[in-house]
C-alpha cells in the first residue's frame, strides 16, 4: 500500500539530526513490512491524493479538520495518532489552544478510529466521546540506536565531554520550559550535596535558560553543571553511555522517548511519576519512578543498580516498545475501513 505519515509539530520534535524522530521510526517499520511510505513535514498543501492511508501526529494540532476533509474528499483513510488531547502548558496560550482544539479537532475523534499512545490518552479520548480507540505505543527505532556502544570506554567519553572518570554524572535531555522543570533539577543537585561526586550535564535550550543559570549561580554550582544547547542525535548515545543516571523531572511527560533511550543504553533512570514514565518504567529493574523530588535524590544517592538489572531492562525496553505494534494498528484500521469507502 501507499501510506502517508504527517508530522507538523514545529518544536524540536522530529527535527532532523537532533531527535529520535517518531515518524521516521514508524515509517521504517512500515517500509520493512513491504509498504511504500511518504513522510510529510509541516502544514503542506501537496499531500498525495492517492494514498491508502494517512496517519497524523495529532496532539494539539488545529489543522486536523482541514487534513481530514482532504482525506475524505480523496477517499483516504485518515488515522489520528494522539498522545494527549489537551495542552500540557498552564499558560494562556495553552488554554486558548484547548478551546480552539475543542471547537474542531476533538469533535472529529468521535467519528473515526483513533490511535492513542498510552492508556491515559485513551481515557482522555473516552471522556471526549470517542468510541473507537486503539492503544498503539511509541516504539524505539533499532535503526537509530547504537548497538555497539559497550565497545566504547565510559572514561574516555567522559573526558571528551569534560568530566573525570570518578564523577557521578547525572544527565537530562529536555527543552527548558515550565513543564520540564529544569530549574528544579538544579535544586535536586544542590540538595544531594556532596554525598557523591555529582556532576550534571543538561542538554537543551529554551525560555527558562536564564532561570536555570540564576539557580546555578545562586548555589555556586558553576563547576558542577555543564550545559549543551544541542547534541546531534548521532552523538546522543555517548551522553547516555557515559552517564550514571538519567533524570526526568517533568510531571507532565506524555511519553518520554529520551527515557527509553537511556534505559536501552544502560543508564539508570530516575523519573518523576507522569503519564509516560509510569508506562515505560513499569517493571524495569535498575530504574525508579519517583513520587517526589526527594525520592529522586534518594535514588541517585543510594546504591547503584547492578549491571545485570540494567542489561535486563535494556533488553526488555526494546522488546516491549516496538513500532510494529503501532504499524499493525494503523494497517488494521485501513483494512477495516477500506480505501474509497470511508463513510464518516
TIKOL-949156 format. One record per residue (C-alpha): x, y, z; residue in one letter. Coordinates in nm, 2 decimals. Each point is the difference from the previous one (the first is absolute). Layout:
<nodes>
<<X Y Z> "A">
...
</nodes>
This chain:
<nodes>
<<0.00 0.00 0.00> "X">
<<0.10 0.36 -0.04> "X">
<<-0.01 0.16 0.35> "X">
<<0.06 0.34 0.14> "X">
<<0.12 0.13 0.33> "X">
<<-0.06 0.37 0.08> "X">
<<0.19 0.18 0.28> "X">
<<-0.04 0.38 0.02> "X">
<<0.12 0.06 0.36> "X">
<<0.24 0.29 -0.03> "X">
<<0.21 -0.04 0.32> "X">
<<0.30 -0.23 0.03> "X">
<<-0.23 -0.30 -0.05> "X">
<<0.13 -0.18 -0.31> "X">
<<0.27 0.26 -0.08> "X">
<<0.24 -0.17 -0.24> "X">
<<0.33 -0.09 0.15> "X">
<<-0.09 0.10 0.36> "X">
<<-0.28 -0.23 0.10> "X">
<<-0.11 -0.36 -0.02> "X">
<<-0.28 0.07 -0.24> "X">
<<-0.31 -0.20 0.08> "X">
<<-0.13 0.05 -0.36> "X">
<<0.32 -0.14 -0.14> "X">
<<-0.01 -0.30 0.23> "X">
<<-0.36 -0.09 -0.09> "X">
<<0.07 0.07 -0.37> "X">
<<0.30 -0.24 0.00> "X">
<<-0.22 -0.27 0.17> "X">
<<-0.27 0.03 -0.27> "X">
<<0.27 0.00 -0.27> "X">
<<0.14 -0.32 0.14> "X">
<<-0.35 -0.15 -0.01> "X">
<<0.00 0.06 -0.38> "X">
<<-0.19 0.32 -0.03> "X">
<<0.09 0.33 -0.18> "X">
<<0.02 0.28 0.25> "X">
<<0.00 0.38 -0.04> "X">
<<0.08 0.22 0.30> "X">
<<-0.14 0.35 -0.01> "X">
<<0.15 0.28 0.22> "X">
<<-0.18 0.33 0.07> "X">
<<-0.34 0.12 -0.10> "X">
<<0.02 -0.08 -0.38> "X">
<<-0.25 0.03 -0.29> "X">
<<0.16 -0.27 -0.21> "X">
<<-0.11 -0.31 0.17> "X">
<<-0.03 -0.28 -0.25> "X">
<<-0.37 -0.07 -0.08> "X">
<<0.06 -0.38 -0.08> "X">
<<0.10 -0.11 0.35> "X">
<<-0.17 -0.30 0.15> "X">
<<0.04 0.15 0.35> "X">
<<0.14 0.30 0.18> "X">
<<0.11 -0.02 0.36> "X">
<<0.03 0.34 0.17> "X">
<<0.18 0.09 0.32> "X">
<<-0.30 0.20 0.13> "X">
<<0.09 0.14 0.34> "X">
<<-0.15 0.35 0.03> "X">
<<0.01 0.05 -0.38> "X">
<<-0.27 0.24 -0.11> "X">
<<0.04 -0.09 -0.37> "X">
<<-0.14 -0.35 0.05> "X">
<<-0.36 0.08 -0.14> "X">
<<0.16 0.14 -0.32> "X">
<<0.21 -0.32 -0.05> "X">
<<-0.29 -0.22 0.08> "X">
<<-0.22 0.17 -0.26> "X">
<<0.28 -0.05 -0.26> "X">
<<0.01 -0.37 0.09> "X">
<<-0.37 -0.04 -0.02> "X">
<<-0.02 0.18 -0.33> "X">
<<0.26 -0.24 -0.15> "X">
<<-0.11 -0.32 0.17> "X">
<<0.31 -0.03 0.22> "X">
<<-0.03 -0.17 0.34> "X">
<<0.09 0.27 0.25> "X">
<<0.15 -0.12 0.33> "X">
<<0.08 0.24 0.29> "X">
<<0.28 -0.10 0.24> "X">
<<-0.05 0.16 0.34> "X">
<<0.23 0.04 0.30> "X">
<<-0.21 0.26 0.18> "X">
<<-0.32 0.19 -0.09> "X">
<<0.07 0.30 0.22> "X">
<<0.29 0.24 0.02> "X">
<<0.25 -0.08 0.28> "X">
<<0.09 0.36 0.03> "X">
<<-0.18 0.19 0.29> "X">
<<0.01 0.33 -0.20> "X">
<<-0.25 0.22 -0.17> "X">
<<0.13 -0.13 -0.34> "X">
<<-0.06 -0.36 0.13> "X">
<<-0.36 0.09 0.10> "X">
<<-0.07 0.16 -0.33> "X">
<<0.13 -0.31 -0.18> "X">
<<-0.23 -0.22 0.20> "X">
<<-0.30 0.21 -0.09> "X">
<<0.08 0.02 -0.37> "X">
<<0.08 -0.37 -0.01> "X">
<<-0.33 -0.09 0.16> "X">
<<-0.18 0.20 -0.26> "X">
<<0.13 -0.22 -0.29> "X">
<<0.25 -0.27 0.05> "X">
<<-0.14 -0.17 0.31> "X">
<<-0.34 -0.03 -0.16> "X">
<<0.15 -0.20 -0.29> "X">
<<0.13 -0.27 0.24> "X">
<<-0.36 -0.11 0.06> "X">
<<-0.04 -0.08 -0.36> "X">
<<0.29 -0.23 -0.08> "X">
<<0.25 -0.26 0.14> "X">
<<0.27 0.17 0.20> "X">
<<0.34 -0.12 0.11> "X">
<<0.11 0.09 0.35> "X">
<<0.36 -0.01 0.11> "X">
<<-0.09 -0.09 0.36> "X">
<<-0.28 -0.13 0.22> "X">
<<-0.03 0.35 0.15> "X">
<<-0.05 0.15 -0.35> "X">
<<-0.26 -0.26 -0.06> "X">
<<-0.19 0.11 0.31> "X">
<<0.02 0.36 -0.11> "X">
<<-0.15 -0.09 -0.33> "X">
<<-0.27 -0.21 0.16> "X">
<<-0.10 0.30 0.22> "X">
<<-0.04 0.20 -0.33> "X">
<<-0.24 -0.25 -0.14> "X">
<<0.24 -0.19 -0.23> "X">
<<-0.14 -0.35 -0.06> "X">
<<0.27 -0.19 -0.19> "X">
<<0.34 0.04 0.17> "X">
<<0.30 -0.23 -0.05> "X">
<<0.31 0.02 0.21> "X">
<<0.31 0.01 -0.21> "X">
<<0.31 0.09 0.21> "X">
<<0.30 0.19 -0.13> "X">
<<0.29 -0.22 -0.09> "X">
<<0.38 0.00 -0.01> "X">
<<0.15 0.01 -0.35> "X">
<<0.28 -0.27 0.00> "X">
<<0.15 0.17 -0.31> "X">
<<0.06 0.32 0.20> "X">
<<0.16 -0.17 0.30> "X">
<<0.37 -0.08 0.05> "X">
<<0.03 -0.37 0.05> "X">
<<0.38 -0.01 0.07> "X">
<<0.00 0.27 0.27> "X">
<<0.15 -0.24 0.26> "X">
<<0.32 -0.01 -0.21> "X">
<<0.08 0.36 0.09> "X">
<<0.16 0.11 0.33> "X">
<<-0.22 0.20 0.24> "X">
<<0.31 0.16 0.13> "X">
<<0.12 0.13 -0.34> "X">
<<-0.35 0.13 -0.08> "X">
<<-0.01 0.18 0.33> "X">
<<0.33 0.17 -0.08> "X">
<<-0.14 0.09 -0.34> "X">
<<-0.28 0.20 0.17> "X">
<<0.22 0.15 0.27> "X">
<<-0.07 -0.24 0.29> "X">
<<0.23 -0.21 0.22> "X">
<<-0.02 -0.39 0.00> "X">
<<-0.10 0.00 0.37> "X">
<<-0.28 0.26 -0.04> "X">
<<-0.36 -0.12 0.06> "X">
<<-0.15 0.15 -0.31> "X">
<<-0.37 0.10 -0.01> "X">
<<-0.15 0.09 -0.34> "X">
<<-0.33 0.14 -0.12> "X">
<<-0.11 0.07 -0.35> "X">
<<-0.29 0.24 -0.01> "X">
<<-0.11 0.34 -0.14> "X">
<<0.02 0.26 0.27> "X">
<<-0.37 0.07 0.05> "X">
<<-0.23 0.01 0.30> "X">
<<-0.13 -0.36 -0.03> "X">
<<0.35 -0.15 -0.02> "X">
<<0.10 0.15 0.34> "X">
<<0.37 0.04 -0.09> "X">
<<0.05 0.26 0.27> "X">
<<-0.13 -0.25 0.26> "X">
<<0.27 -0.24 -0.11> "X">
<<0.25 0.26 0.11> "X">
<<-0.17 -0.01 0.34> "X">
<<0.03 -0.38 0.00> "X">
<<0.38 0.03 -0.07> "X">
<<0.03 0.25 0.28> "X">
<<-0.18 -0.21 0.26> "X">
<<0.19 -0.31 -0.10> "X">
<<0.31 0.18 0.11> "X">
<<0.33 -0.18 0.00> "X">
<<-0.13 -0.34 0.10> "X">
<<0.15 -0.11 -0.33> "X">
<<0.22 0.19 -0.24> "X">
<<-0.30 0.12 -0.20> "X">
<<0.03 0.18 -0.33> "X">
<<-0.30 0.10 -0.22> "X">
<<-0.02 0.02 -0.37> "X">
<<-0.30 0.18 -0.15> "X">
<<-0.08 -0.03 -0.37> "X">
<<-0.26 0.25 -0.11> "X">
<<-0.09 0.36 -0.05> "X">
<<-0.32 0.20 0.05> "X">
<<-0.16 0.31 0.16> "X">
<<0.09 -0.11 0.36> "X">
<<0.38 0.00 -0.06> "X">
<<0.04 0.33 0.19> "X">
<<-0.18 -0.15 0.30> "X">
<<0.22 -0.31 -0.01> "X">
<<0.32 0.21 -0.02> "X">
<<-0.13 0.20 0.30> "X">
<<-0.05 -0.31 0.20> "X">
<<0.35 -0.13 -0.09> "X">
<<0.15 0.33 0.11> "X">
<<-0.21 0.02 0.32> "X">
<<0.13 -0.33 0.12> "X">
<<0.36 0.04 -0.13> "X">
<<-0.03 -0.31 -0.22> "X">
<<0.18 0.14 -0.31> "X">
<<0.28 -0.26 0.03> "X">
<<-0.25 -0.28 0.03> "X">
<<-0.24 0.07 -0.29> "X">
<<0.06 -0.01 -0.37> "X">
<<-0.26 0.11 -0.25> "X">
<<-0.01 -0.08 -0.37> "X">
<<-0.26 0.17 -0.21> "X">
<<-0.02 -0.29 -0.25> "X">
<<0.17 -0.33 -0.07> "X">
<<-0.04 -0.17 -0.34> "X">
<<-0.21 -0.32 0.04> "X">
<<0.29 -0.21 -0.14> "X">
<<0.20 0.10 0.31> "X">
<<-0.28 -0.03 0.26> "X">
<<0.10 -0.36 0.08> "X">
<<0.33 0.14 0.14> "X">
<<-0.20 0.21 0.25> "X">
<<-0.20 -0.29 0.12> "X">
<<0.28 -0.25 0.01> "X">
<<0.24 0.21 0.20> "X">
<<-0.26 0.11 0.25> "X">
<<-0.09 -0.18 0.32> "X">
<<-0.35 0.14 0.03> "X">
<<-0.26 0.15 -0.23> "X">
<<-0.25 0.23 0.18> "X">
<<-0.34 0.11 -0.13> "X">
<<-0.16 0.25 0.23> "X">
<<-0.32 0.07 -0.20> "X">
<<-0.33 -0.10 0.16> "X">
<<-0.18 0.06 -0.33> "X">
<<0.22 -0.23 -0.22> "X">
<<-0.22 -0.15 -0.27> "X">
<<0.23 -0.28 -0.10> "X">
<<0.37 0.07 0.04> "X">
<<0.20 -0.14 -0.30> "X">
<<0.32 0.11 0.17> "X">
<<-0.09 -0.21 0.31> "X">
<<-0.03 -0.31 -0.22> "X">
<<0.33 0.08 -0.18> "X">
<<0.17 0.03 0.34> "X">
<<-0.13 -0.33 0.11> "X">
<<0.12 -0.16 -0.32> "X">
<<0.35 0.13 0.06> "X">
<<0.01 -0.13 0.35> "X">
<<-0.03 0.34 0.18> "X">
<<-0.19 -0.02 0.33> "X">
<<-0.31 0.22 -0.03> "X">
<<-0.16 0.20 0.28> "X">
<<-0.33 0.15 -0.14> "X">
<<-0.28 0.19 0.18> "X">
<<-0.33 -0.18 -0.03> "X">
<<-0.18 0.10 -0.31> "X">
<<-0.20 -0.15 -0.29> "X">
<<0.30 -0.11 -0.20> "X">
<<0.24 -0.12 0.26> "X">
<<-0.27 -0.19 0.18> "X">
<<-0.04 -0.21 -0.31> "X">
<<0.36 -0.03 -0.13> "X">
<<0.16 -0.07 0.34> "X">
<<-0.26 -0.24 0.13> "X">
<<0.17 -0.32 0.11> "X">
<<0.35 0.10 -0.10> "X">
<<0.28 -0.07 0.24> "X">
<<0.27 0.25 0.06> "X">
<<-0.23 0.30 -0.05> "X">
<<-0.23 0.20 0.22> "X">
<<-0.34 0.16 -0.04> "X">
<<0.02 0.27 0.26> "X">
<<-0.30 0.15 0.18> "X">
<<0.19 0.31 0.12> "X">
<<0.32 0.19 -0.06> "X">
<<0.13 -0.14 0.32> "X">
<<-0.05 -0.35 -0.14> "X">
<<0.22 0.11 -0.29> "X">
<<0.27 0.11 0.24> "X">
<<-0.03 -0.33 0.20> "X">
<<0.04 -0.20 -0.32> "X">
<<0.31 0.17 -0.13> "X">
<<0.16 0.00 0.35> "X">
<<-0.07 -0.37 0.05> "X">
<<0.19 -0.31 -0.11> "X">
<<0.05 -0.02 -0.38> "X">
<<-0.21 -0.27 -0.18> "X">
<<0.17 -0.31 -0.11> "X">
<<0.12 -0.05 -0.36> "X">
<<-0.22 -0.30 -0.02> "X">
<<-0.32 0.20 0.08> "X">
<<0.09 0.28 -0.24> "X">
<<0.07 -0.25 -0.28> "X">
<<-0.32 -0.19 0.06> "X">
<<-0.20 0.33 -0.02> "X">
<<0.19 0.10 -0.31> "X">
<<-0.11 -0.32 -0.18> "X">
<<-0.36 0.03 0.13> "X">
<<-0.05 0.36 -0.12> "X">
<<0.10 -0.09 -0.35> "X">
<<-0.23 -0.30 0.00> "X">
<<-0.30 0.18 0.16> "X">
<<0.01 0.32 -0.20> "X">
<<0.01 -0.08 -0.36> "X">
<<-0.14 0.21 -0.29> "X">
<<-0.16 -0.32 -0.13> "X">
<<-0.29 0.02 0.24> "X">
<<-0.08 0.35 -0.12> "X">
<<0.05 -0.10 -0.37> "X">
<<-0.23 -0.30 0.05> "X">
<<-0.28 0.21 0.14> "X">
<<0.03 0.26 -0.28> "X">
<<-0.02 -0.27 -0.26> "X">
<<-0.29 -0.17 0.18> "X">
<<-0.21 0.32 -0.01> "X">
<<0.07 0.04 -0.37> "X">
<<-0.10 -0.36 -0.06> "X">
<<-0.32 0.05 0.20> "X">
<<-0.09 0.33 -0.17> "X">
<<0.09 -0.08 -0.36> "X">
<<0.14 0.27 -0.23> "X">
<<-0.27 0.20 -0.19> "X">
<<-0.27 -0.13 0.23> "X">
<<0.05 0.20 0.32> "X">
<<-0.33 0.13 0.11> "X">
<<0.01 0.24 0.30> "X">
</nodes>
